[in-house]
């Protein structure tokens, strides 16, 4: 059964509309004031998006747990400029995940989409851990697939977001 037959509409870029809606809602919330990304913004705040470091992880794998350490570090260092988010691809939405991964003090949000596998597929993130750097306009700027993306690999891309000269991908 094709995706269109299953009733999932797609935008012009080929991404399922509901995946774009989840991500755009996160981008909007993440750009609000200085509140942690998991807090709901006040109605009088004017939201504006910012880039997102989005990781598709499986909590049961060692590589994904290693990736969380890097994401915590990136959230702490770059949380003012970049929203950092994790999608649990298992869809189990464990309420203790923030605590288990020690995310309470880091600027890292755990997203719980209704269909995480669909969202992962829409970003070609079929093998966790897959981490993406996504521009505020939704373009994927860089991808680290099926491997732990180390801080020294991610940090230059995040630093370049404020530089006028773009960093070239390896």
HELIX and SHEET records of a PDB file:
HELIX    1   1 UNK A   17  UNK A   30  1                                  14    
HELIX    2   2 UNK A   62  UNK A   78  1                                  17    
HELIX    3   3 UNK A   97  UNK A  100  1                                   4    
HELIX    4   4 UNK A  116  UNK A  122  1                                   7    
HELIX    5   5 UNK A  151  UNK A  160  1                                  10    
SHEET    1   A 5 UNK A 108  UNK A 111  0                                        
SHEET    2   A 5 UNK A  83  UNK A  88  1                                        
SHEET    3   A 5 UNK A  52  UNK A  57  1                                        
SHEET    4   A 5 UNK A 130  UNK A 134 -1                                        
SHEET    5   A 5 UNK A 140  UNK A 144 -1                                        
END                                                                             
